[in-house]
Amino acid sequence: MQQSRLKRVLILLAGWCVALLLFFPILWMVLTSFKTEIAAISTPPLLFFRPTLSAYAAVQAQSNYLHFALNSIVISVGGTVVALLLSIPAAYAMAFHPTRRTRGTLLWMLSTKMLPPVGVLVPIYLLFKTSGLLDTRIGLLGIYALMNLPITVWMLFTFFREMPHDILEAGRMDGAGTWGEVWHLLLPLTMPGVASTGLLSLILCWNEAFWSLNVTSVNAAPLTAFIASFSSPEGLFFAKLSAASTMAVAPILVFGWFSQRQLVRGLTFGAVK
């Protein structure tokens, strides 16, 4: 009994240590955002200082934060919705009507995530330039949706596969068609998994930086481009950069904090029978 209690205490301490290590960069970024530029680059680093909002005032004066935030919201939510609309039918077909190539198709889809985005930058850029999608929300929304499609299909396939086939067969006996099965039976019963998939896709869209920096400039630039704008040829202004980063990550951090229960519930959906 004593060994078991000691083991739980050690696991708890290890968990807290890992959590603190992961949280420390965020804490340091927030603290730096309340420093002056001189205090931000002081050596050794200042742990105790007089906080100031000068960096936030400079960031707000230099850039229109609300413009970038609105772009991030529209593009991230839109990309997530499009990814789910494409993923749900695909995952349904693979989970309930599998073929010999289903497993290979899933592995191929997942393997596309191993391709460095820079490898397809030139053709994507030329395609966007030709079709007039450069620096547009629609273009970036489409990239984000397709970028997350392999992950959303895999996750939904896993959740749908846990569903008892007898429930859908009972729905067919009652006259439900394919869309009736999906809308009235499958989605309500797997909503925790669908919600967690959507939340993960939203977070990935919000944090994506490569494509936003290469296919947008002003009109459709999201918050990741907003952060990058504070890295200039004159050098890095750490206080302003930290303030911009805090303003960019704060919405998704708050959203993730309030939705963590739903996210954990969805990711563990079907784990216990």
N, C-alpha and C positions, 0 to 999 in steps of 0.2 A: 504494500500500500504506500509506504514511504517512497519507494523507488518510482512508483507511478506518479506520485505528486511532484517529485523532483523533476521527472521527465516533462510534465506539463509546464512547470515553471521555466525550465530551460527553453522549451519550445516557444513559450510566451515571450521570454527575453529576446530570443533570436528573431522573432517576428517584429518586435519593437525596434530592434537594431536595424533590420532591413528597411522598415518603414521610415525611420529617421534618416537613413542614408539616402533613400529615394526622395524624401521631402526636403532635405537640406538645400539642394540647388534652387528649389522654388522659394524657400524662405530667404536665401541670400539674394535672389533676384528682387524680391519685394523690398527687402531692407535697403538695397542699393538704390532703388527707385526713389527713396526718400532722402538721399544724400545729395550734396553738391558734387559737381564734376571733380573738384579737387579731392574731396573726401572719398569719392568712389575709387580713385586710383592710388590712394595713399598706401604706403608700405611702412609697417605691417598694416593689414586691413583693420579698419575701425569697427569695433563691436558696439561702442557707445558713442553716440553722436547726437547732434540736435537735428531732428527731422525737419525737412522742408518740402514744400510742394512745387518748388521751382522747376524741377524736371517735368512734372506733369503739365505745368503751365506752358513750358516751352514746346512740349510735344503737341499740345492742343493748338497752340498758335501756329506751329509749322505745318500741321496736317489736319485734315478733316476726319477725325476718328469715326464719326457716325457714318460717313460714306463707306469707309472700309468695313465697318461692322455690319452694315446693311448688306453689302456684297457677300460677306462671309455667311450671313444667315440665309440669304436667298440661295446661294450656290450650294451650301452644305445640306440644307433641308431638301432642296430640289434634287440634288444628286442622290441623296438617300432614298427619296420617294421613287425616283426612276429605277434605282438599283433594286429596290424591293419589288416593284411592279414587274421587272424582268426576271428576278430570282424566284419568286413564288411559283409561277408556272413551270419553270425549269426544274426546280427542286421537287415539285409535286410529280412531274413526269418521271424523274429519275428514282424517286422513292417508291412510287406505287406502280410504275410500269417500266421496270428496269429491263435492259437488254444485255447482251454480252459485252457491249462497248460502254456501258454506263460507268463502270469503275475506271476504265481508261480515259473516258471523257472528263471525269472529275479530276483525275490526276493531271491531265493535260491542262485543264483550266487553272489548277493550282500552280502548275509549273510556270505559267506566264508571270506570276508574281516574282519569280526569280530573275526576270529580265530587267537589267538596269534601265530606268526610264530614259536616260540619256541616249540609249541605243536606238530609240524610235523618235527622238526629238526632232530631227531634221524632216522626216516624212510628215509627222504630225504638224509641224510648223508650216511646211509648204501647203499641206492640205487645208489648214485653217486660213492661210493667207489667200489661197485661191477661192475658197468658199465664203470669205468675209467674216470668219468667226474669231479672228484675232481680237483680243481685248473685249470680248463679249461674255455676258453671264451664261448664255446658252452654251457656248463652246466649252467653257470651263466646267459647267454643270455636267455636260456629256462626258468629259474626260474623267471627272470624279466618279460618276456612276459606273463607267466601264472599268475604272481602276479597282473599285471595290467589288465588282461583280463576282469574281472567283471566291472571295471570302464569304459573301452573303449567300451564294448558292451552296457552298459547302456547309455553312452553319444551318441553313434552313433544311437542307437534305438530311442532316443529322437529327434535327428536331422532328421532321416529318416521319423519318423512319421509325421513331419510337412510338408513333401512333398505332394503336391496334387496327388492323385492316377490317376487323369485323364491324367497327363503327361505320366505316364508309360503305361496306356492303349492305348494312342495314339501311343506310340512306338511299342506296340505289334501289333497294326493294320498295322503299316508300316513294319512288319516282324522282329522286333527285338526279339532276344531270351533273356533268363534270363541274361546272361553275357553282352549282348548288352545293356539291360536296365541299368544294374549296371554301366558299363564302360562309356557309351555314354550319359546317362541321369542322373542317380542318383548321381554319384560322382561329375560331373561338377557342378550340381546345389547345392550340399551340401558341396562343397569344404571348405568353411569357418569352418563348423562344424567338418569336417574330420581333417583339419589342426589344429584346437584348441585341438582336442582329441589327435592327435599325439604330439603336443607340451607339453600337460599335462603329457602324458605317458613318454616322454623324460625326463622331469624334475623329475618325480617320480623315474625313473630308475637311473638317475644321483645321486640322494640323498639317495638311498637305502644303508643301512649300515649293517643290520643284516646278510643277506646272504653272502655278500662279505667278512665279517669277519669270517664266519664259514665254508665256502666251498672253500675258496681260501687261498693261502699263499704267493706265489711269482709271478708265471707265469701269472696268470689272475687277480691279485689283482688290483682293480680300485682305484680311488682317495680317496674313503672313508676309505679304508685300509691304504692308504698313510697317512691320518690324524692320524689314530689310532696308527701308528707306532711310534709317538712321545710321547706316553704315556708309560713310562718305569717303571720298578720296582724302579729305583732311584728317581722317582718323576715326577711331571709335569713341563715341561719347557714351561712356558706360552708364551714367545716371539716366540720360534720355533713353538709351537703348533698353535699360531695365524698366523704365516707366512704360515705354511702348509695349514691351513684352508682357508686363503685368496687365495692362489694359487689354491686350489681345487674348491672353489665356484665362483671364478672370471669368468671362461668361461661361466658357466650357467647363472650367473647374467647378463653378457653382452648380451648373447643370448636372455634371457628373456626380457631385456630392449628393444632390437631392434624388438622383435616379439610381444610386448605387444599389439599393435593395432590389429594384427591378432588374438591374443588370446581372447581379449575382443570381437572382432567382431564375432568370432566363438561361444563364450559362450552365446552371446545375439542373435544368429541366430534364426530366427523364433519368436522372442519375440514380434515384432511389425508386425501386418498384414496389 
